[in-house]
Amino acid sequence: MKIINEPQDLIGLALKNLLTSLINENEFKKNINKWKRVIIVEIKGLYPVTIVFNNGEISIEYDERPKYHLKIIITLGAFIGIAEGNVGLISAFLKGQIKAKKIYRIFTILKFQNILFTALKKAMA
């Protein structure tokens, strides 16, 4: 399991550093070992980043792909607030600080939420 590229943008590098901290954990390995998904994370007002999970390999790319499984649009304030533990995920969603496209893919949302926010909380500890 590894990140197969070196992102050249700020958000991509931040996501790489977050995910790198989890790579050696067994629970994380189990979660993404056989997972094939394309997920776009867009910090509102900035730009999107595509994260490709492909059977244990992770690729982080600048911009967004036209075909994806899930797209999350989040404000910078909500992203930082969730990382610090000051903002709840559900309250941010209800306030419109987080939006999701293809929300009907609930299992993808739950799995990615577990991966991303676990990494955020670990980084803030």
N, C-alpha and C positions, 0 to 999 in steps of 0.2 A: 504494500500500500504506500502510495507516494503522490506528491504533487509533481506533475510531469512538465510544468513550464514555469518560467519566472515572469510574473506580471510586470508590466512597465508603467503602470499607473498607480496612483496613491491608494485608491479604494481596493484595487486588486491586491496590492502588497499587504494592506491591512487584513484582508480576508485570508490571504496565504498565511500570515503570521498567526491568525486566530486558529486556523485549521491545523497548522503544523504542531501546535501545542497538544492536539488531541490524537495525532497519528499513531502514537505508540500505546494508546489505551485500548484494551480488549473490547470494551463496549462499543467504542467508535468503530473499530475494525469490523465488528459483527454487523453494525448498522449499515455500513457502506460496501461491504465486501462484494455483494451481488446486486448492487443497486445501479441502475442505468437511468439517469435523469439529467435534464438540462434545466437549470434554475437561474432566473435573472433576478438580481438584487439591484434596485435603483434607489439611490439616495436622492430624494426629491430636490430638484433644483440643481443637481450636479449631473451625473451621467450613470448609465447602467453598466453592470458587470455581469458576465455570464459565468456560472460555475457549472462545469460538466463533471458529473459523477459517472464513471464507467468501470464497473467491476473492480473497485478498489483504487483506481487511478483517478486523480482529481486534476482538472485543468481549469485555470482561471483566466478569462479573456476579457479584454476591453470591449465595450459596446454590447449589443444584444443580438442574439440569433433570431431569425424569423420564426423558427419552430422551437417551442419550449414546453415544458410540463407545468411550470409555475413561474409567475412573476410577482415579486414583492416590491412595492413602492413604499418607502418609509422616510419620514422626515429625519433630519440629522438630530434634532432634539429628542425625538422618540428613541432613536437608535442608542444615543448616549444615555438617556434616562433608563432604558431597559438594562443596559450594561451595568449601570451603577446600582440598579435595584430600586430606583425611585419611581419608575413608571411600570405599571403592569401591562402585559401583552394584550390582554382583553380590553382594558380601558383605553389603550392607545388605538386599538382597532375601532372601538366604538366612537372615539373622538375624531376619527378620520385621519389619524397620524400614520396609520398603516393601511395600505390597500393591497388586495391580492387579485390577480387575474388568474382565471381557471380555478376559482375557489372550490369548485366541485371536486377537485382532487384532494380530498381531505386527508388521506393517508400520507400523501406527499408533503402537504403542509405540516402535519404533525411531526413527521420524521425530520424534515429540514429545520423546523423550529427547535426541535430537540438538539440537533447538531449545532446550529448557529448560536443559540442562546446559552447552551452549555459552554461553548468556546468563549463567548463574551464574558460570562460570569467567572470562568476560570482565569481569564486574562485580567479581570478587575480585582481578583483576590490577591 
